[in-house]
């Protein structure tokens, strides 16, 4: 699913604690990896988890041939818009995801992708979940650039 300008302009500043530019670069990179795997008739669960977690944090709708709607939260799979308190709950749920949701644990890389994305984008801790272009700056709490 492409990241549109509308998706970017709708990102709640409080939902992402890294620069918007870095966040969008990550989101686009994860989408590209996920799409490439799909073209090769395979599944990259890690990239898919990163992309979905970004879409959820950004409160961007899912877009399908049948319409759109709320994206499921990456760990709890609830259909709810992300906001600060709920993101923290999702982060905590992701820490024991394999035990809480064996169905998601059966997707190699999914749990790690969710945790890595929430740790980086929400907690502003650790490296980005995927390698990003060197031109992207990683200034925490800088939501002014897109």
C-alpha positions in Angstrom: 0.0 0.0 0.0 1.6 3.3 -1.1 2.3 6.1 1.4 0.4 9.1 0.1 0.8 12.8 0.9 -2.6 12.6 2.6 -1.2 9.8 4.8 1.8 11.9 5.7 -0.1 15.1 6.4 -2.4 13.2 8.7 0.3 11.8 11.0 -0.4 12.9 14.6 2.7 14.6 15.9 2.3 13.0 19.3 2.3 9.5 17.8 5.8 9.5 16.5 8.9 10.5 18.5 11.4 10.5 15.7 11.6 13.0 12.8 8.7 12.8 10.4 11.1 12.6 7.6 12.8 9.5 9.1 9.5 7.9 9.9 8.2 8.4 6.4 11.4 7.1 4.9 11.1 3.9 7.1 7.5 3.5 6.2 8.2 3.8 2.4 11.2 1.4 2.7 9.1 -1.2 4.5 6.3 -0.9 1.9 8.8 -1.4 -0.9 10.3 -4.5 0.7 6.8 -5.9 1.4 5.7 -5.2 -2.2 8.8 -6.7 -3.7 8.3 -9.9 -1.7 4.7 -10.1 -2.9 5.9 -9.8 -6.5 8.1 -12.8 -5.9 5.2 -14.7 -4.4 6.7 -14.7 -1.0 6.0 -13.0 2.3 8.4 -10.7 4.2 6.7 -10.8 7.6 9.3 -8.4 9.1 8.8 -5.7 6.4 5.1 -6.2 6.6 5.1 -5.7 10.3 7.1 -2.6 10.1 4.9 -1.2 7.3 1.6 -2.0 9.2 3.0 -0.6 12.5 3.9 2.6 10.7 0.5 2.8 9.0 -1.2 2.3 12.4 1.0 4.9 14.2 0.2 7.4 11.4 -3.6 6.6 11.7 -3.6 6.2 7.9 -6.5 4.1 6.6 -6.2 0.8 4.9 -7.0 1.0 1.2 -8.2 -2.1 -0.6 -10.2 -2.7 -3.7 -13.2 -3.0 -1.5 -12.7 0.3 0.2 -10.8 1.4 3.3 -11.0 1.4 7.0 -9.1 1.3 10.3 -5.8 -0.6 10.3 -5.6 -3.2 13.0 -3.1 -2.5 15.8 0.0 -4.6 15.1 0.2 -6.5 18.4 -3.3 -6.7 19.8 -5.0 -6.6 16.3 -7.8 -4.3 17.6 -9.4 -2.0 15.1 -8.7 1.4 16.8 -6.9 4.6 15.9 -3.6 5.0 17.5 -3.2 7.7 20.2 -0.6 8.1 22.9 -2.0 5.9 25.7 -3.0 3.2 23.3 0.4 3.2 21.6 2.1 2.6 25.0 -0.3 -0.3 25.6 0.5 -1.7 22.2 4.2 -1.3 22.9 3.9 -3.2 26.2 1.7 -5.9 24.6 4.4 -6.4 21.9 7.0 -7.3 24.5 5.3 -10.6 25.1 3.7 -11.0 21.7 4.9 -14.6 21.1 3.1 -15.8 24.3 0.0 -13.7 23.9 -0.5 -14.3 20.2 1.0 -17.6 18.9 -0.8 -17.0 15.6 1.3 -13.9 15.0 4.4 -15.6 16.4 4.0 -18.2 13.6 4.8 -15.4 11.1 8.7 -15.3 11.1 9.8 -11.8 11.8 6.4 -10.3 12.6 6.9 -9.9 16.3 10.4 -8.5 15.9 9.2 -6.0 13.3 6.4 -4.8 15.5 8.7 -4.4 18.5 11.5 -2.8 16.6 9.2 -0.2 15.0 7.4 0.7 18.2 10.7 0.9 20.1 12.2 3.2 17.5 9.2 5.4 16.4 7.4 5.5 19.7 10.1 5.2 22.4 12.8 6.8 20.2 15.2 4.1 21.3 17.5 2.1 19.2 18.2 2.1 15.5 15.5 2.2 12.8 14.1 -1.3 12.1 15.4 -1.1 8.5 18.4 0.6 6.9 17.5 4.0 5.6 19.2 6.2 3.1 22.1 8.2 4.5 20.4 11.4 3.5 17.7 10.9 6.1 18.3 12.7 9.4 17.3 11.0 12.7 16.5 14.0 15.0 14.2 12.9 17.7 11.0 14.9 18.2 11.5 16.9 14.9 8.2 16.8 13.2 8.8 19.7 10.9 10.3 18.0 7.9 8.5 15.5 5.6 
